[in-house]
Amino acid sequence: MANRRFKRYANETTARINCDGATRKRITADIMEMLEEKSSLQGLDDPEALMGSVGDLAKEFSENLGLDSDYAGDLGYREYKSDMKILGVPLYHIIAGRRQGTAKGILAIGPSAVGIFALGGASVGLVSFGGVSVGILSLGGIAVGILGAIGGLAVAMDLAIGGMAVANTLAIGGYAVARDMAIGGVTSAKLMAYYQSYQIPSGLDEGSFIAYKAEYIKDFVVKSKELFPDLGIIKTFMIDNISLK
């Protein structure tokens, strides 16, 4: 495991140095050798604890060899990492200008991001935004959330809004599926409002669910408050202001 972490650290360092393949290979070997030597002496397997940040090490090698450390293997590469940490996690970690790399911090922004607030091509966080996004609240092309998700494909325990929306409580979308309520073009739930068609919910028989066509949306709103009186402010507001055309 340590060797794998060392290899990744070495590769990320050399990716920031503008050099030919032979030089890159030699620098990588030097870094691996130094990491293994320091690890055996100090008993640590965290490469940054042993040799500092990737950015600082790349800059040091570049200066010693008279190379350009701003190259970074990707045009305009930049990485910013806070020195301040909370429970060992940087306050912010931002990676920009490259296709790979994972930002990890309270605020994390990068190709991939993991944090309290995460933004990336793939992101995981309490509040998450990304192409593929997972979080308590999630927004993305594919979004998975606990309280809420908004995306092309949105999946959530509570509220999902998307082209295809799947939720436990309320789903709103072109194709909306939920245990309790669904609103959209094609729907399936115990209580639903649709403007194209509905599907009988799995496990339920005729008479065990209620489906309203778009023109009867006001009746749907009344019934939703009767069957589910404790929806909360956000879902109640959305249902009160929904329009199906």
C-alpha positions in Angstrom: 0.0 0.0 0.0 2.8 2.4 0.9 4.6 1.6 -2.3 1.5 2.4 -4.3 1.1 5.7 -2.5 4.8 6.5 -3.1 4.4 5.8 -6.8 1.3 8.0 -7.1 3.1 10.8 -5.2 6.2 10.5 -7.5 4.1 10.5 -10.6 2.1 13.5 -9.5 5.3 15.3 -8.8 7.0 14.6 -12.1 3.7 15.5 -13.9 4.4 19.1 -12.8 7.9 19.2 -14.3 8.5 20.1 -17.9 11.0 17.5 -18.9 11.6 14.7 -21.4 10.6 11.1 -20.7 14.1 9.9 -19.7 14.5 12.7 -17.2 11.0 12.1 -15.8 11.7 8.5 -15.3 15.0 9.3 -13.5 13.3 11.8 -11.2 10.5 9.3 -10.4 13.1 6.7 -9.5 15.0 9.2 -7.3 11.8 10.2 -5.5 10.8 6.6 -4.9 14.3 5.8 -3.5 14.2 8.8 -1.2 10.7 8.0 0.0 11.6 4.4 0.8 14.7 5.5 2.7 12.9 8.1 4.7 10.1 5.7 5.4 12.4 3.0 6.8 14.1 5.6 9.1 10.9 7.4 10.3 8.4 4.6 10.2 5.9 6.7 8.2 4.1 5.9 5.0 2.6 9.3 4.2 4.7 10.7 1.3 3.8 14.3 2.1 4.8 13.9 5.7 8.1 12.5 4.5 8.9 14.9 1.7 6.4 17.7 1.7 3.7 18.7 -0.7 3.8 17.5 -4.3 4.0 21.2 -5.5 6.9 22.1 -3.3 8.9 19.0 -4.3 8.3 19.6 -8.0 9.4 23.2 -7.6 12.6 22.1 -5.8 13.5 19.5 -8.5 12.7 22.0 -11.3 14.9 24.7 -9.7 17.8 22.3 -9.2 17.6 21.1 -12.8 16.8 24.5 -14.3 13.4 23.2 -15.6 10.0 24.8 -15.8 7.8 23.7 -12.8 4.7 25.5 -14.2 4.3 23.0 -17.0 2.7 20.4 -14.7 2.0 18.0 -17.6 -1.3 19.9 -18.2 -1.5 23.5 -19.5 -2.2 25.9 -16.6 -1.9 23.4 -13.8 -2.4 24.8 -10.4 -2.9 23.3 -7.0 -3.8 25.2 -3.8 -3.9 23.5 -0.5 -4.6 25.2 2.9 -2.0 24.9 5.6 -4.9 25.2 8.1 -6.4 21.8 8.9 -9.5 20.7 10.8 -9.2 17.2 12.3 -6.4 16.7 9.9 -8.3 17.8 6.8 -7.2 20.9 4.8 -9.6 23.8 5.0 -9.5 23.9 1.2 -7.8 21.9 -1.6 -8.1 23.0 -5.2 -6.7 21.3 -8.3 -7.1 23.1 -11.6 -5.8 22.7 -15.1 -5.4 18.9 -15.3 -7.5 15.9 -16.1 -6.6 13.7 -13.1 -6.1 14.2 -9.4 -8.4 14.1 -6.3 -8.9 17.2 -4.2 -9.6 16.5 -0.5 -10.6 19.2 1.9 -13.4 20.9 3.7 -13.8 22.7 0.4 -12.6 20.4 -2.4 -12.5 21.4 -6.1 -10.8 19.3 -8.7 -11.1 16.6 -11.4 -12.3 14.4 -8.5 -13.3 15.9 -5.2 -14.0 14.7 -1.7 -15.0 17.1 1.0 -17.7 18.8 3.0 -18.3 21.0 0.0 -17.2 19.1 -3.1 -17.1 20.2 -6.8 -15.6 18.0 -9.5 -16.0 15.8 -12.4 -16.7 13.1 -9.8 -17.5 14.4 -6.3 -18.4 13.1 -2.9 -19.4 15.4 -0.1 -22.1 16.6 2.3 -22.9 19.2 -0.4 -21.8 17.8 -3.8 -21.7 19.2 -7.3 -20.3 17.2 -10.3 -20.7 15.2 -13.4 -21.2 12.2 -11.0 -22.2 13.6 -7.6 -22.8 11.8 -4.3 -23.8 13.6 -1.1 -26.4 14.7 1.4 -27.4 17.3 -1.1 -26.3 16.5 -4.6 -26.3 18.3 -8.0 -24.9 16.7 -11.1 -25.4 14.8 -14.4 -25.8 11.7 -12.3 -26.7 12.8 -8.7 -27.2 10.6 -5.7 -28.3 12.3 -2.5 -29.8 11.5 0.9 -31.9 14.6 1.5 -32.0 15.8 -2.1 -30.7 15.3 -5.6 -31.0 17.3 -8.8 -29.6 15.9 -12.1 -30.1 14.2 -15.4 -30.5 11.1 -13.3 -31.4 12.0 -9.7 -31.7 9.4 -6.9 -32.5 10.4 -3.4 -34.1 9.2 -0.2 -36.2 12.4 0.2 -36.5 14.6 -2.8 -35.3 13.9 -6.4 -35.6 16.2 -9.4 -34.4 15.3 -12.8 -34.9 13.9 -16.3 -35.2 10.6 -14.5 -36.0 11.0 -10.8 -36.2 8.2 -8.2 -37.0 9.0 -4.5 -38.5 7.7 -1.4 -40.7 10.7 -0.6 -41.1 12.9 -3.7 -39.8 12.6 -7.3 -40.3 15.2 -9.9 -39.1 14.6 -13.5 -39.7 13.5 -17.0 -39.8 10.0 -15.6 -40.5 10.1 -11.9 -40.7 7.1 -9.5 -41.3 7.2 -5.8 -42.7 5.3 -2.9 -44.9 8.2 -1.8 -45.4 10.9 -4.5 -44.3 11.4 -8.1 -44.9 14.3 -10.5 -43.9 14.4 -14.1 -44.4 13.1 -17.6 -44.5 9.4 -16.8 -45.0 8.6 -13.1 -45.2 5.7 -10.6 -46.0 6.2 -6.9 -48.8 5.9 -4.3 -49.9 9.4 -5.2 -49.0 10.9 -8.6 -49.7 13.6 -11.1 -48.8 13.0 -14.8 -49.1 14.6 -18.2 -48.3 11.6 -20.4 -49.0 8.3 -18.5 -48.6 6.5 -15.3 -47.3 3.1 -14.3 -48.8 0.9 -11.6 -46.4 1.1 -8.6 -44.6 -2.2 -7.9 -46.3 -4.2 -5.2 -49.6 -2.2 -5.4 -52.9 -3.1 -6.9 -55.6 -1.0 -8.5 -57.2 1.1 -5.8 -54.0 1.2 -3.7 -52.7 4.3 -5.5 -54.1 7.5 -6.9 -53.2 9.0 -10.2 -54.2 12.5 -11.4 -53.9 13.8 -14.9 -52.2 17.2 -15.4 -55.5 19.1 -15.6 -56.4 17.9 -12.1 -53.2 19.1 -10.5 -55.1 21.1 -7.9 -56.8 18.0 -6.7 -53.4 16.3 -6.4 -52.1 19.2 -4.2 -55.1 18.9 -1.9 -54.7 15.1 -1.7 -51.0 15.3 -1.0 -51.6 17.5 2.1 -54.3 15.1 3.3 -52.1 12.0 2.9 -48.7 13.5 3.7 -49.3 16.4 6.1 -45.7 16.5 7.4 -43.8 17.1 4.1 -41.8 20.1 5.3 -41.4 23.6 3.9 -39.4 22.9 0.8 -41.5 20.0 -0.6 -44.8 21.7 0.4 -43.7 24.8 -1.5 -42.7 22.9 -4.6 -46.0 21.0 -4.7 -48.1 24.2 -4.1 -46.3 25.8 -7.1 -46.1 22.9 -9.5 -47.4 23.2 -13.0 -47.9 20.4 -15.5 -48.4 21.2 -19.1 
